[in-house]
Amino acid sequence: MAENLQEQMYQRLREGLLAGRFEPGEALKLRDLAARWGTSPMPVRGALQRLVAEGALEGEPQRSVRVPVITAERLIQLYQVRLSLEGMAAEEGARRLDAAGREQLHACTERMAAALARRDAQGYLYDNSQFHLTLYRASGNPVLLRLIESLWLQAGPLFNRLFRETDLSLFNDFHQHCLDALDQGDPAAARQAIEQDLLHFRSILLGLFEEAVE
């Protein structure tokens, strides 16, 4: 029972990191998280320790844990690897995705459009992660998926900053391009759309780093 509860806490924290629900540098307090989820501190502690071991969180003095702060240099490094791995996963996933999977992606895109219209960052980021990971899972390569999720855990806390931009008009365009490619049976074009999506958001995030320096 305790192991199952720890796994639930671990999955909640991972989902939160993937969807950008935590800010870079944010301290994650054991008792606060336990109180929020109505559980004892022990399973939360185990979940946090796993994420520290995976590099998604950082251990601090006095056993506290925080979300890592990512520099512009680190962001560039993360996206170099993301482009390679996620492009590969998108192309292979596009070859193997079935009709039900395409329906899920269409539904995600519609929900993302609605979230953008009301500037709902959390709604958008949740379905954004579901869109990408549904496509990548279709590749049938669990090793590749695990590597991608590890990188998302590190980059996810930055995603909230995207909504500080005033222009959200392109946020869903590349997903639609990917869907068009999937519907046309063109895996290479689906890969290109995902890569363009990553490059677009990398550019926005780097611009935010530059603004902070000025």
C-alpha positions as protocol buffer text, in pm:
chain_id: "A"
residue {
  index: 1
  type: MET
  ca { x: 0 y: 0 z: 0 }
}
residue {
  index: 2
  type: ALA
  ca { x: 280 y: 244 z: 95 }
}
residue {
  index: 3
  type: GLU
  ca { x: 464 y: 172 z: -231 }
}
residue {
  index: 4
  type: ASN
  ca { x: 147 y: 233 z: -433 }
}
residue {
  index: 5
  type: LEU
  ca { x: 91 y: 565 z: -254 }
}
residue {
  index: 6
  type: GLN
  ca { x: 449 y: 671 z: -318 }
}
residue {
  index: 7
  type: GLU
  ca { x: 404 y: 586 z: -687 }
}
residue {
  index: 8
  type: GLN
  ca { x: 89 y: 800 z: -699 }
}
residue {
  index: 9
  type: MET
  ca { x: 274 y: 1095 z: -545 }
}
residue {
  index: 10
  type: TYR
  ca { x: 562 y: 1042 z: -787 }
}
residue {
  index: 11
  type: GLN
  ca { x: 328 y: 1044 z: -1086 }
}
residue {
  index: 12
  type: ARG
  ca { x: 151 y: 1359 z: -962 }
}
residue {
  index: 13
  type: LEU
  ca { x: 479 y: 1542 z: -925 }
}
residue {
  index: 14
  type: ARG
  ca { x: 603 y: 1423 z: -1263 }
}
residue {
  index: 15
  type: GLU
  ca { x: 279 y: 1532 z: -1429 }
}
residue {
  index: 16
  type: GLY
  ca { x: 310 y: 1872 z: -1264 }
}
residue {
  index: 17
  type: LEU
  ca { x: 668 y: 1916 z: -1385 }
}
residue {
  index: 18
  type: LEU
  ca { x: 581 y: 1801 z: -1737 }
}
residue {
  index: 19
  type: ALA
  ca { x: 290 y: 2045 z: -1755 }
}
residue {
  index: 20
  type: GLY
  ca { x: 483 y: 2339 z: -1614 }
}
residue {
  index: 21
  type: ARG
  ca { x: 291 y: 2365 z: -1287 }
}
residue {
  index: 22
  type: PHE
  ca { x: 606 y: 2444 z: -1087 }
}
residue {
  index: 23
  type: GLU
  ca { x: 828 y: 2747 z: -1136 }
}
residue {
  index: 24
  type: PRO
  ca { x: 1210 y: 2735 z: -1175 }
}
residue {
  index: 25
  type: GLY
  ca { x: 1367 y: 2781 z: -832 }
}
residue {
  index: 26
  type: GLU
  ca { x: 1044 y: 2699 z: -650 }
}
residue {
  index: 27
  type: ALA
  ca { x: 1094 y: 2520 z: -318 }
}
residue {
  index: 28
  type: LEU
  ca { x: 883 y: 2206 z: -278 }
}
residue {
  index: 29
  type: LYS
  ca { x: 798 y: 2168 z: 88 }
}
residue {
  index: 30
  type: LEU
  ca { x: 729 y: 1817 z: 204 }
}
residue {
  index: 31
  type: ARG
  ca { x: 454 y: 1896 z: 454 }
}
residue {
  index: 32
  type: ASP
  ca { x: 280 y: 2141 z: 221 }
}
residue {
  index: 33
  type: LEU
  ca { x: 261 y: 1882 z: -56 }
}
residue {
  index: 34
  type: ALA
  ca { x: 143 y: 1613 z: 187 }
}
residue {
  index: 35
  type: ALA
  ca { x: -130 y: 1845 z: 318 }
}
residue {
  index: 36
  type: ARG
  ca { x: -238 y: 1941 z: -34 }
}
residue {
  index: 37
  type: TRP
  ca { x: -281 y: 1576 z: -133 }
}
residue {
  index: 38
  type: GLY
  ca { x: -416 y: 1453 z: 199 }
}
residue {
  index: 39
  type: THR
  ca { x: -141 y: 1205 z: 275 }
}
residue {
  index: 40
  type: SER
  ca { x: 143 y: 1155 z: 520 }
}
residue {
  index: 41
  type: PRO
  ca { x: 489 y: 1303 z: 445 }
}
residue {
  index: 42
  type: MET
  ca { x: 654 y: 963 z: 395 }
}
residue {
  index: 43
  type: PRO
  ca { x: 526 y: 877 z: 42 }
}
residue {
  index: 44
  type: VAL
  ca { x: 586 y: 1237 z: -71 }
}
residue {
  index: 45
  type: ARG
  ca { x: 943 y: 1220 z: 59 }
}
residue {
  index: 46
  type: GLY
  ca { x: 1005 y: 900 z: -138 }
}
residue {
  index: 47
  type: ALA
  ca { x: 862 y: 1055 z: -454 }
}
residue {
  index: 48
  type: LEU
  ca { x: 1077 y: 1367 z: -416 }
}
residue {
  index: 49
  type: GLN
  ca { x: 1388 y: 1156 z: -360 }
}
residue {
  index: 50
  type: ARG
  ca { x: 1321 y: 966 z: -683 }
}
residue {
  index: 51
  type: LEU
  ca { x: 1290 y: 1288 z: -879 }
}
residue {
  index: 52
  type: VAL
  ca { x: 1611 y: 1424 z: -727 }
}
residue {
  index: 53
  type: ALA
  ca { x: 1788 y: 1103 z: -831 }
}
residue {
  index: 54
  type: GLU
  ca { x: 1653 y: 1149 z: -1186 }
}
residue {
  index: 55
  type: GLY
  ca { x: 1782 y: 1506 z: -1203 }
}
residue {
  index: 56
  type: ALA
  ca { x: 1435 y: 1661 z: -1228 }
}
residue {
  index: 57
  type: LEU
  ca { x: 1467 y: 1825 z: -884 }
}
residue {
  index: 58
  type: GLU
  ca { x: 1760 y: 1946 z: -675 }
}
residue {
  index: 59
  type: GLY
  ca { x: 1831 y: 1859 z: -315 }
}
residue {
  index: 60
  type: GLU
  ca { x: 1909 y: 2155 z: -90 }
}
residue {
  index: 61
  type: PRO
  ca { x: 2057 y: 2186 z: 263 }
}
residue {
  index: 62
  type: GLN
  ca { x: 1825 y: 2085 z: 548 }
}
residue {
  index: 63
  type: ARG
  ca { x: 1675 y: 1820 z: 316 }
}
residue {
  index: 64
  type: SER
  ca { x: 1468 y: 2072 z: 122 }
}
residue {
  index: 65
  type: VAL
  ca { x: 1403 y: 2023 z: -249 }
}
residue {
  index: 66
  type: ARG
  ca { x: 1361 y: 2278 z: -525 }
}
residue {
  index: 67
  type: VAL
  ca { x: 1292 y: 2298 z: -896 }
}
residue {
  index: 68
  type: PRO
  ca { x: 1622 y: 2365 z: -1077 }
}
residue {
  index: 69
  type: VAL
  ca { x: 1690 y: 2709 z: -1219 }
}
residue {
  index: 70
  type: ILE
  ca { x: 1778 y: 2678 z: -1587 }
}
residue {
  index: 71
  type: THR
  ca { x: 2023 y: 2915 z: -1755 }
}
residue {
  index: 72
  type: ALA
  ca { x: 2009 y: 3017 z: -2121 }
}
residue {
  index: 73
  type: GLU
  ca { x: 2308 y: 2792 z: -2191 }
}
residue {
  index: 74
  type: ARG
  ca { x: 2137 y: 2497 z: -2025 }
}
residue {
  index: 75
  type: LEU
  ca { x: 1818 y: 2568 z: -2221 }
}
residue {
  index: 76
  type: ILE
  ca { x: 2009 y: 2555 z: -2551 }
}
residue {
  index: 77
  type: GLN
  ca { x: 2167 y: 2225 z: -2451 }
}
residue {
  index: 78
  type: LEU
  ca { x: 1830 y: 2076 z: -2354 }
}
residue {
  index: 79
  type: TYR
  ca { x: 1672 y: 2178 z: -2683 }
}
residue {
  index: 80
  type: GLN
  ca { x: 1959 y: 2042 z: -2890 }
}
residue {
  index: 81
  type: VAL
  ca { x: 1889 y: 1699 z: -2748 }
}
residue {
  index: 82
  type: ARG
  ca { x: 1510 y: 1744 z: -2753 }
}
residue {
  index: 83
  type: LEU
  ca { x: 1514 y: 1828 z: -3124 }
}
residue {
  index: 84
  type: SER
  ca { x: 1699 y: 1509 z: -3204 }
}
residue {
  index: 85
  type: LEU
  ca { x: 1503 y: 1272 z: -2981 }
}
residue {
  index: 86
  type: GLU
  ca { x: 1157 y: 1421 z: -3028 }
}
residue {
  index: 87
  type: GLY
  ca { x: 1199 y: 1453 z: -3402 }
}
residue {
  index: 88
  type: MET
  ca { x: 1285 y: 1083 z: -3416 }
}
residue {
  index: 89
  type: ALA
  ca { x: 993 y: 989 z: -3191 }
}
residue {
  index: 90
  type: ALA
  ca { x: 749 y: 1204 z: -3390 }
}
residue {
  index: 91
  type: GLU
  ca { x: 846 y: 1051 z: -3723 }
}
residue {
  index: 92
  type: GLU
  ca { x: 829 y: 695 z: -3596 }
}
residue {
  index: 93
  type: GLY
  ca { x: 512 y: 767 z: -3401 }
}
residue {
  index: 94
  type: ALA
  ca { x: 353 y: 911 z: -3715 }
}
residue {
  index: 95
  type: ARG
  ca { x: 421 y: 584 z: -3897 }
}
residue {
  index: 96
  type: ARG
  ca { x: 252 y: 378 z: -3629 }
}
residue {
  index: 97
  type: LEU
  ca { x: -21 y: 599 z: -3484 }
}
residue {
  index: 98
  type: ASP
  ca { x: -366 y: 446 z: -3533 }
}
residue {
  index: 99
  type: ALA
  ca { x: -701 y: 619 z: -3599 }
}
residue {
  index: 100
  type: ALA
  ca { x: -786 y: 634 z: -3228 }
}
residue {
  index: 101
  type: GLY
  ca { x: -453 y: 803 z: -3160 }
}
residue {
  index: 102
  type: ARG
  ca { x: -517 y: 1061 z: -3429 }
}
residue {
  index: 103
  type: GLU
  ca { x: -856 y: 1133 z: -3274 }
}
residue {
  index: 104
  type: GLN
  ca { x: -687 y: 1194 z: -2939 }
}
residue {
  index: 105
  type: LEU
  ca { x: -448 y: 1441 z: -3100 }
}
residue {
  index: 106
  type: HIS
  ca { x: -731 y: 1623 z: -3274 }
}
residue {
  index: 107
  type: ALA
  ca { x: -913 y: 1651 z: -2939 }
}
residue {
  index: 108
  type: CYS
  ca { x: -596 y: 1782 z: -2770 }
}
residue {
  index: 109
  type: THR
  ca { x: -556 y: 2047 z: -3040 }
}
residue {
  index: 110
  type: GLU
  ca { x: -915 y: 2163 z: -3000 }
}
residue {
  index: 111
  type: ARG
  ca { x: -877 y: 2189 z: -2623 }
}
residue {
  index: 112
  type: MET
  ca { x: -548 y: 2378 z: -2663 }
}
residue {
  index: 113
  type: ALA
  ca { x: -716 y: 2628 z: -2895 }
}
residue {
  index: 114
  type: ALA
  ca { x: -991 y: 2684 z: -2638 }
}
residue {
  index: 115
  type: ALA
  ca { x: -733 y: 2723 z: -2359 }
}
residue {
  index: 116
  type: LEU
  ca { x: -541 y: 2980 z: -2562 }
}
residue {
  index: 117
  type: ALA
  ca { x: -857 y: 3178 z: -2623 }
}
residue {
  index: 118
  type: ARG
  ca { x: -910 y: 3217 z: -2248 }
}
residue {
  index: 119
  type: ARG
  ca { x: -535 y: 3238 z: -2171 }
}
residue {
  index: 120
  type: ASP
  ca { x: -553 y: 2926 z: -1955 }
}
residue {
  index: 121
  type: ALA
  ca { x: -186 y: 2837 z: -1919 }
}
residue {
  index: 122
  type: GLN
  ca { x: -237 y: 2516 z: -1722 }
}
residue {
  index: 123
  type: GLY
  ca { x: -508 y: 2387 z: -1956 }
}
residue {
  index: 124
  type: TYR
  ca { x: -294 y: 2453 z: -2260 }
}
residue {
  index: 125
  type: LEU
  ca { x: 23 y: 2302 z: -2111 }
}
residue {
  index: 126
  type: TYR
  ca { x: -156 y: 1987 z: -1998 }
}
residue {
  index: 127
  type: ASP
  ca { x: -296 y: 1913 z: -2343 }
}
residue {
  index: 128
  type: ASN
  ca { x: 29 y: 2017 z: -2506 }
}
residue {
  index: 129
  type: SER
  ca { x: 211 y: 1749 z: -2307 }
}
residue {
  index: 130
  type: GLN
  ca { x: -63 y: 1496 z: -2389 }
}
residue {
  index: 131
  type: PHE
  ca { x: -38 y: 1577 z: -2761 }
}
residue {
  index: 132
  type: HIS
  ca { x: 337 y: 1528 z: -2778 }
}
residue {
  index: 133
  type: LEU
  ca { x: 358 y: 1225 z: -2551 }
}
residue {
  index: 134
  type: THR
  ca { x: 67 y: 1047 z: -2723 }
}
residue {
  index: 135
  type: LEU
  ca { x: 247 y: 1085 z: -3055 }
}
residue {
  index: 136
  type: TYR
  ca { x: 581 y: 976 z: -2909 }
}
residue {
  index: 137
  type: ARG
  ca { x: 435 y: 673 z: -2732 }
}
residue {
  index: 138
  type: ALA
  ca { x: 307 y: 551 z: -3067 }
}
residue {
  index: 139
  type: SER
  ca { x: 672 y: 503 z: -3170 }
}
residue {
  index: 140
  type: GLY
  ca { x: 672 y: 188 z: -2955 }
}
residue {
  index: 141
  type: ASN
  ca { x: 1016 y: 272 z: -2814 }
}
residue {
  index: 142
  type: PRO
  ca { x: 1002 y: 293 z: -2433 }
}
residue {
  index: 143
  type: VAL
  ca { x: 1373 y: 379 z: -2406 }
}
residue {
  index: 144
  type: LEU
  ca { x: 1328 y: 679 z: -2633 }
}
residue {
  index: 145
  type: LEU
  ca { x: 1014 y: 787 z: -2447 }
}
residue {
  index: 146
  type: ARG
  ca { x: 1188 y: 769 z: -2111 }
}
residue {
  index: 147
  type: LEU
  ca { x: 1472 y: 991 z: -2233 }
}
residue {
  index: 148
  type: ILE
  ca { x: 1226 y: 1244 z: -2371 }
}
residue {
  index: 149
  type: GLU
  ca { x: 1025 y: 1253 z: -2049 }
}
residue {
  index: 150
  type: SER
  ca { x: 1347 y: 1306 z: -1852 }
}
residue {
  index: 151
  type: LEU
  ca { x: 1426 y: 1615 z: -2061 }
}
residue {
  index: 152
  type: TRP
  ca { x: 1066 y: 1740 z: -2027 }
}
residue {
  index: 153
  type: LEU
  ca { x: 1092 y: 1713 z: -1650 }
}
residue {
  index: 154
  type: GLN
  ca { x: 1387 y: 1952 z: -1665 }
}
residue {
  index: 155
  type: ALA
  ca { x: 1239 y: 2193 z: -1920 }
}
residue {
  index: 156
  type: GLY
  ca { x: 874 y: 2184 z: -1807 }
}
residue {
  index: 157
  type: PRO
  ca { x: 901 y: 2447 z: -1529 }
}
residue {
  index: 158
  type: LEU
  ca { x: 998 y: 2705 z: -1794 }
}
residue {
  index: 159
  type: PHE
  ca { x: 680 y: 2655 z: -1995 }
}
residue {
  index: 160
  type: ASN
  ca { x: 470 y: 2888 z: -1778 }
}
residue {
  index: 161
  type: ARG
  ca { x: 689 y: 3175 z: -1895 }
}
residue {
  index: 162
  type: LEU
  ca { x: 557 y: 3130 z: -2246 }
}
residue {
  index: 163
  type: PHE
  ca { x: 226 y: 3280 z: -2136 }
}
residue {
  index: 164
  type: ARG
  ca { x: 396 y: 3604 z: -2040 }
}
residue {
  index: 165
  type: GLU
  ca { x: 415 y: 3672 z: -2414 }
}
residue {
  index: 166
  type: THR
  ca { x: 130 y: 3883 z: -2547 }
}
residue {
  index: 167
  type: ASP
  ca { x: 114 y: 3707 z: -2884 }
}
residue {
  index: 168
  type: LEU
  ca { x: -18 y: 3352 z: -2851 }
}
residue {
  index: 169
  type: SER
  ca { x: -129 y: 3325 z: -3212 }
}
residue {
  index: 170
  type: LEU
  ca { x: 128 y: 3067 z: -3322 }
}
residue {
  index: 171
  type: PHE
  ca { x: 113 y: 2846 z: -3014 }
}
residue {
  index: 172
  type: ASN
  ca { x: -113 y: 2587 z: -3179 }
}
residue {
  index: 173
  type: ASP
  ca { x: -16 y: 2624 z: -3546 }
}
residue {
  index: 174
  type: PHE
  ca { x: 258 y: 2361 z: -3547 }
}
residue {
  index: 175
  type: HIS
  ca { x: 29 y: 2106 z: -3381 }
}
residue {
  index: 176
  type: GLN
  ca { x: -219 y: 2163 z: -3662 }
}
residue {
  index: 177
  type: HIS
  ca { x: 58 y: 2123 z: -3921 }
}
residue {
  index: 178
  type: CYS
  ca { x: 152 y: 1795 z: -3753 }
}
residue {
  index: 179
  type: LEU
  ca { x: -210 y: 1676 z: -3765 }
}
residue {
  index: 180
  type: ASP
  ca { x: -232 y: 1766 z: -4134 }
}
residue {
  index: 181
  type: ALA
  ca { x: 80 y: 1560 z: -4200 }
}
residue {
  index: 182
  type: LEU
  ca { x: -59 y: 1266 z: -4002 }
}
residue {
  index: 183
  type: ASP
  ca { x: -387 y: 1279 z: -4193 }
}
residue {
  index: 184
  type: GLN
  ca { x: -189 y: 1282 z: -4520 }
}
residue {
  index: 185
  type: GLY
  ca { x: 31 y: 991 z: -4412 }
}
residue {
  index: 186
  type: ASP
  ca { x: 353 y: 1197 z: -4422 }
}
residue {
  index: 187
  type: PRO
  ca { x: 578 y: 1105 z: -4124 }
}
residue {
  index: 188
  type: ALA
  ca { x: 863 y: 1331 z: -4242 }
}
residue {
  index: 189
  type: ALA
  ca { x: 633 y: 1634 z: -4247 }
}
residue {
  index: 190
  type: ALA
  ca { x: 499 y: 1542 z: -3902 }
}
residue {
  index: 191
  type: ARG
  ca { x: 857 y: 1537 z: -3773 }
}
residue {
  index: 192
  type: GLN
  ca { x: 927 y: 1874 z: -3932 }
}
residue {
  index: 193
  type: ALA
  ca { x: 618 y: 2026 z: -3767 }
}
residue {
  index: 194
  type: ILE
  ca { x: 725 y: 1903 z: -3423 }
}
residue {
  index: 195
  type: GLU
  ca { x: 1079 y: 2032 z: -3474 }
}
residue {
  index: 196
  type: GLN
  ca { x: 944 y: 2371 z: -3581 }
}
residue {
  index: 197
  type: ASP
  ca { x: 726 y: 2374 z: -3271 }
}
residue {
  index: 198
  type: LEU
  ca { x: 1031 y: 2315 z: -3050 }
}
residue {
  index: 199
  type: LEU
  ca { x: 1239 y: 2577 z: -3232 }
}
residue {
  index: 200
  type: HIS
  ca { x: 961 y: 2834 z: -3201 }
}
residue {
  index: 201
  type: PHE
  ca { x: 929 y: 2792 z: -2826 }
}
residue {
  index: 202
  type: ARG
  ca { x: 1305 y: 2779 z: -2776 }
}
residue {
  index: 203
  type: SER
  ca { x: 1328 y: 3115 z: -2951 }
}
residue {
  index: 204
  type: ILE
  ca { x: 1060 y: 3266 z: -2725 }
}
residue {
  index: 205
  type: LEU
  ca { x: 1224 y: 3135 z: -2409 }
}
residue {
  index: 206
  type: LEU
  ca { x: 1568 y: 3259 z: -2511 }
}
residue {
  index: 207
  type: GLY
  ca { x: 1414 y: 3598 z: -2578 }
}
residue {
  index: 208
  type: LEU
  ca { x: 1281 y: 3603 z: -2223 }
}
residue {
  index: 209
  type: PHE
  ca { x: 1630 y: 3531 z: -2090 }
}
residue {
  index: 210
  type: GLU
  ca { x: 1764 y: 3824 z: -2295 }
}
residue {
  index: 211
  type: GLU
  ca { x: 1493 y: 4054 z: -2158 }
}
residue {
  index: 212
  type: ALA
  ca { x: 1585 y: 3956 z: -1803 }
}
residue {
  index: 213
  type: VAL
  ca { x: 1948 y: 4054 z: -1866 }
}
residue {
  index: 214
  type: GLU
  ca { x: 1865 y: 4396 z: -2015 }
}
